[in-house]
Amino acid sequence: MIEVTTKYTKESFRKYQWFHTARAGVRKVVFIIFLALMFCEGAALLSLSIIVGRNLATRVFLSLFLLFLPLLHILRPRISARLALKKSPALFDAGLTFVFHEDHFTVLTTGMISGTTDIRYEALYRAYQTRDSFYLYPQQRLSYLIDKSSFTVGKPEDLAALLERVMPAKKYRSYVK
């Protein structure tokens, strides 16, 4: 039996957001956005210089604004974590206890939202292991964040071995280096 008691924090949610941003290929996304923005900036500056004339202040403002957009994309996980804390304080108030068995795991929730859920491993949509967390997806848009420092019974290596044993390879991925 493996047991984890955790509470979602702004930091754990930010790490979760960064994981998904990196999985989507942040370098590729930033490069494509940068190229698109440069194209848009050139078109906007050309249009602006035709409409307004050669006003330097307007061109500088527009250039800085368009260069700020990739930075906004990079800061999105931090902003998203802050907004999630404001929108859903009950989520961050809830205490979660995960009990892992051979064929299923149980999620016990305490706080403003309380209840018990049993989930069979084969019903999981996906599971990921990172250097400091596990992310278990019972559905495509719902996930449980498990911090590796929160294990009360067993070790993270035990859970990794269990997930590797009971889940198909296409549903479980480890990003531990």
URGIUR-V969839 format. One record per backbone hydrogen bond with DSSP energy under -1.0 kcal/mol. NH is the residue of the N-H (numbers start at 1). CO is the residue of the C=O. If there is no record, write none. Layout:
BEGIN
NH	CO
NH	CO
END
This chain:
BEGIN
2	100
3	153
4	98
5	150
6	96
13	9
14	10
15	11
16	12
17	13
18	14
19	15
20	16
21	17
22	18
23	19
24	20
25	22
29	25
30	26
31	27
32	28
33	29
34	30
35	31
36	32
37	33
38	34
39	35
40	36
41	37
42	38
43	39
44	40
45	41
46	42
47	43
48	44
49	45
50	46
51	47
52	48
59	55
60	56
61	57
62	58
63	59
64	60
65	61
66	62
67	63
68	64
72	68
73	69
74	70
75	71
79	75
80	76
81	77
82	78
83	79
84	80
85	81
86	82
87	83
88	84
92	88
93	89
94	90
95	110
96	6
97	108
98	4
99	106
100	2
101	104
105	119
106	99
107	117
108	97
109	115
110	95
115	109
117	107
119	105
121	103
123	120
124	121
125	137
126	137
127	171
128	135
129	173
130	133
134	146
135	128
136	144
137	126
139	142
144	136
146	134
148	132
150	147
152	3
153	3
159	155
160	156
161	157
162	158
163	159
164	160
165	161
166	162
167	163
171	168
172	168
173	127
175	129
END
